[in-house]
Structures are given as structure tokens and as C-alpha cells.
Amino acid sequence: MWIMPLPFGLPDPKKPGSEIVASAIVLKPGREKNEEMRQKIIAYMKEKVSPYKGPKVIEFMDQLPMSTVGKTLKRELRKMMETK
């Protein structure tokens, strides 16, 4: 279904000082980035993890921000998501 999911926290606008779970996902080639896929992922996560651990926000990306040594840069991802 996906190549690389990356969960991270985003500030919760409803509760200052807390975060919501978000996930940036790189899909396998040929998979469509649409609302149906988003709902499938959310349903899958609801089956597998506790409700508070599942992502509330899902963003499909072509590639994740990476450092020169190959680590994902969550701080860059948060900046990108906060500006949307």
C-alpha cells in the first residue's frame, strides 16, 4: 500500500500546548493519492492501534525531506505542514 509512512506531531489548534498525530506517506508507484486511499489508511490504523495513536491528518508526498545521511527531517516536515 505504501513505501514509507512517517508519523509526527502537529500543534493542535483546539488545545494549545498539545499535539495531534499526523502522517506523511509516500505511496508505491501506481497508487492514487485520493480521499479513498486516505480513508483506507485511517480505517487500517483504527484496527491496528489505539484511537489516540492513529493519524488525524494524512498528507501524501512524492518524497520525504531527508538529510544528507538519509534521515527524515521531521522539523522540515512540520514546517511544511504548518504552512498548509
N, C-alpha and C positions, 0 to 999 in steps of 0.2 A: 504494500500500500504506500509506504513512504520510505525514503532513504535515511533521512536524518531529522528526528524531532528534537527540538531544543526548548525545554521549559524554562521559564524565568518569571520574575515578579514585576508587575507594573503597579504604580500607585493607584489605590482605589479612590475614585473621586467621591464616592458616597461616605467613605470612612477615612478621614485624614489620618495619616500615620500608619495605615495598613496597606497591604498589597493584595492584588488578585493574581491568580495563576494565568499566565499567557503561554502560548507555544508557537514558535516559528517552525514551520515544517517544510522540508524540501521533498517534493513528491518524486516518485520514479518517473522516468520518461514515459510519455503516453498517457499519464493520468491527468484528468482535467481538474483545474483549480476552480471549483464552484461551490455553491451552498450545499449541494447534496453531499459532496465529499466532506465538507466541514461537519455536517450533521452525523455522518457515519463515524467520523473520528470521535466526536463528542459522545455518541452512543457507546462506542467501543470502550472509551475511557471510563464511562459510568459503570460498565460491567466489571472492569478490572481494578479500579481504585476507589477509595472513599470519595464521596461527593466533593468535599472541600479540597481535595488534591487534584481534581480534574481541571483542565483549562477552561476558562470562561471566554478567553479571546484566542482565536486561532488565525495566524497570518501565514499564507503560503508564499514562499520565496523561491527564486531560482537558485540562489546560493546564500549561505550564511556568511556574515562578516568573520574573517579569520585573521589571526596574527601571522607573522612570518614563520612561526614554528608550527602552525597548523591548529592552534587552539581557537575555539569560538570566542568571539568578543561580545559577551553579554552586555557590557556597558554601551557598546555601539548599537546593539540591537534595541536596547531600552530607549536610547535617544531617537532612533528611527521610529519606534512605535509611539512614543510620547508626542511626536510632532504630527502624527496622523489624526 
